[in-house]
Amino acid sequence: MKLTLQKALLSFFAFAFALPLMSFGALSAPATAPVAQTKNVNGEVTFYVTRHGKTLFNTAHRVQGWSDTPLTAPGVEVAEQLGRGLKGIPFIAAYSSDAGRARQTAKIALTSAGQTLPVTEDQRLRETFFGSFEGEHESVMWDEAAKQVGLADFKAVTQAMSEGKVTLKQMMNTFVEVDPSHTAENAAQVHDRMQVALQDIAHKVSAQGGGNVLIVSHGMAIMAMLEGMTPEANLRAPLQNASVTVITYKDGKFTVGKVGDMQFVEKGKQP
């Protein structure tokens, strides 16, 4: 089994840097973003923001930011469950980052939900860029960052975050400090681009009548986006694959519901 996993890692490692490492200016918005005609009242927009399904690098505990690997069989399955759980919610638009794992999750979920809708890719919805740590075992990055903040290792950081002693924002900024290339994105960079993407989509969809919008992005990026929108206590636990955070946009204001909700996946498991 170990040999098979090693071969798989080597085989797919070429995919790890498939997404071009672009300049560190603002990532661009999609050229077009089609919106269906099913409208809501008063231009209200409800976002179903989900993390992609489980991937090869998730399984191998490798750092996966702008690098990319495909969904595993369980990753496909949870995307299907998500879609079945979302059945009955009419989406008027769907967005994903330009990572294959996010695009694949969005398409599988929509198909399982019985909806035919194009998926618009937006680079601003990408995961955090982890610089030199891309593709590295996650313990290497987290252990280095842990020592920088006076903790023993990854496990100690997880515990400290759950207790509110260390914040995700603090750890994201620490990754930049310990990254040998110093090219990793800091918390503000990820927060700002994700927020701009969310606001752009909200304004566009609201102007066209409002409705439900599916967004498939990435765990840390979603958490960074939510910073300042919801109590810090809601940002202490990592987002599970295919978990959903519902955000409502009305009269120029965003309201965040439950963060990282797995109810749709659980509902989709039922026959």
Residue pairs with C-beta under 8 A, 6 or more apart in sequence:
5 60
8 56
9 56
9 60
9 62
12 56
12 69
12 70
13 135
15 67
15 68
15 69
15 70
15 100
16 57
16 62
16 64
16 67
16 68
16 69
16 134
16 135
17 66
17 67
17 134
17 135
18 67
18 68
18 100
19 66
19 67
19 68
19 98
19 99
19 126
21 66
21 129
22 123
24 183
24 185
24 189
26 124
26 193
26 196
27 123
27 124
27 126
27 193
28 123
28 124
29 122
29 123
29 124
29 197
29 200
30 95
30 120
30 121
30 122
30 123
32 120
33 93
33 95
33 120
33 122
33 201
33 204
34 93
34 118
34 120
35 92
35 93
35 204
35 205
35 208
35 211
36 91
36 92
36 93
36 117
36 211
37 92
37 209
38 90
38 92
38 211
39 92
39 208
39 209
39 210
39 211
40 46
40 209
40 210
40 211
40 212
41 210
42 210
42 250
42 251
43 206
43 207
43 209
43 210
43 250
44 206
44 210
44 248
44 249
44 250
45 201
45 202
45 205
45 206
45 210
45 211
45 212
45 213
45 248
45 249
45 250
46 211
46 212
46 213
46 246
46 247
46 248
46 249
47 198
47 201
47 202
47 212
47 213
47 215
47 246
47 247
47 248
47 249
48 86
48 89
48 91
48 212
48 213
48 214
48 215
48 244
48 245
48 246
48 264
49 215
49 217
49 222
49 244
49 245
49 246
49 247
50 82
50 105
50 109
50 214
50 215
50 216
50 217
50 242
50 243
50 244
50 245
51 216
51 217
51 218
51 219
51 222
51 239
51 240
51 241
51 242
51 243
52 71
52 75
52 79
52 99
52 101
52 102
52 104
52 105
52 216
52 217
52 218
52 241
52 242
53 71
53 72
53 74
53 75
53 76
53 77
53 78
53 79
53 82
53 101
53 104
53 105
53 108
53 241
53 242
54 71
54 72
54 74
54 75
54 78
54 241
55 64
55 68
55 69
55 70
55 71
55 72
55 75
55 101
56 69
56 70
56 72
57 63
57 64
57 67
57 69
57 135
58 64
58 72
58 75
58 241
59 72
60 137
61 137
61 138
61 139
62 69
62 135
62 136
62 137
62 138
63 130
63 133
63 134
63 135
63 136
63 137
63 138
63 140
63 141
64 127
64 134
64 135
65 126
65 127
65 128
65 129
65 130
65 133
65 134
65 185
65 218
65 220
66 99
66 126
66 127
66 129
66 130
66 134
67 134
67 135
68 99
68 100
68 101
69 101
70 100
70 101
70 104
71 79
71 101
71 104
71 105
71 108
75 101
75 105
75 241
76 104
76 108
78 241
78 242
78 265
79 104
79 105
79 108
79 109
79 112
79 242
80 108
80 109
80 112
80 268
81 112
81 242
81 264
81 265
81 268
81 269
82 105
82 109
82 112
82 242
82 244
82 264
82 265
82 268
83 108
83 109
83 110
83 111
83 112
83 113
83 268
84 112
84 113
84 267
84 268
85 263
85 264
85 265
85 266
85 267
85 268
86 109
86 113
86 214
86 264
86 268
87 112
87 113
87 114
87 268
89 113
89 212
90 115
90 211
90 212
91 110
91 113
91 115
91 117
91 211
91 212
91 213
91 214
92 205
92 211
92 212
92 213
93 117
93 120
93 201
93 205
93 211
93 213
93 214
94 106
94 110
94 117
94 118
94 119
94 120
94 213
94 214
94 215
94 216
95 106
95 119
95 120
95 121
95 122
95 125
95 197
95 201
95 213
95 214
95 215
95 216
96 102
96 103
96 105
96 106
96 119
96 120
96 121
96 122
96 125
96 215
96 216
96 217
97 103
97 121
97 122
97 123
97 124
97 125
97 126
97 127
97 216
97 217
97 218
97 221
98 121
98 122
98 123
98 125
98 126
99 126
99 127
99 218
102 125
102 216
102 217
102 218
103 119
103 121
103 216
105 216
105 242
106 119
106 214
106 216
107 119
109 214
109 216
109 242
110 116
110 117
110 119
110 214
112 268
119 216
122 197
122 201
124 193
124 194
124 196
124 197
125 194
125 197
125 215
125 216
125 217
125 218
125 221
126 217
126 218
126 221
127 217
127 218
127 219
127 220
127 221
128 172
128 175
128 184
128 185
128 190
128 218
128 220
128 221
128 224
129 183
129 184
129 185
130 141
130 175
130 179
130 184
130 185
131 175
131 176
131 179
131 180
131 181
131 182
131 183
131 184
132 179
132 180
132 181
132 183
132 184
133 140
133 141
133 175
133 179
133 184
138 154
139 153
139 154
141 175
141 178
142 153
142 154
142 157
143 153
143 154
144 178
145 157
145 171
145 174
145 175
145 177
145 178
146 152
146 153
146 154
146 156
146 157
148 174
148 177
148 178
149 157
149 166
149 170
149 171
149 174
151 157
151 160
151 166
157 166
157 171
160 166
161 167
161 168
161 171
161 236
162 236
162 237
163 236
164 232
164 233
164 236
167 232
167 235
168 187
168 220
168 223
168 224
168 227
168 235
168 236
169 187
169 224
169 227
172 185
172 186
172 187
172 190
172 220
172 224
173 186
173 187
175 184
176 182
176 184
176 185
176 186
187 224
187 227
190 220
190 221
190 224
190 225
191 224
191 225
191 227
191 228
194 217
194 221
194 222
194 224
194 225
195 225
198 215
198 225
198 247
198 254
201 213
201 215
202 249
202 254
205 211
205 213
206 249
217 225
219 238
219 239
222 239
222 245
223 235
223 238
223 239
226 234
226 235
226 245
226 256
226 259
227 235
229 247
229 254
229 256
230 256
230 259
234 256
234 259
235 259
237 260
239 245
239 259
239 260
240 260
240 262
242 262
242 264
242 265
243 260
243 261
243 262
243 265
244 260
244 261
244 262
244 263
244 264
245 256
245 257
245 258
245 259
245 260
245 261
246 256
246 257
246 258
246 261
247 254
247 255
247 256
247 257
248 254
248 255
248 257
249 255
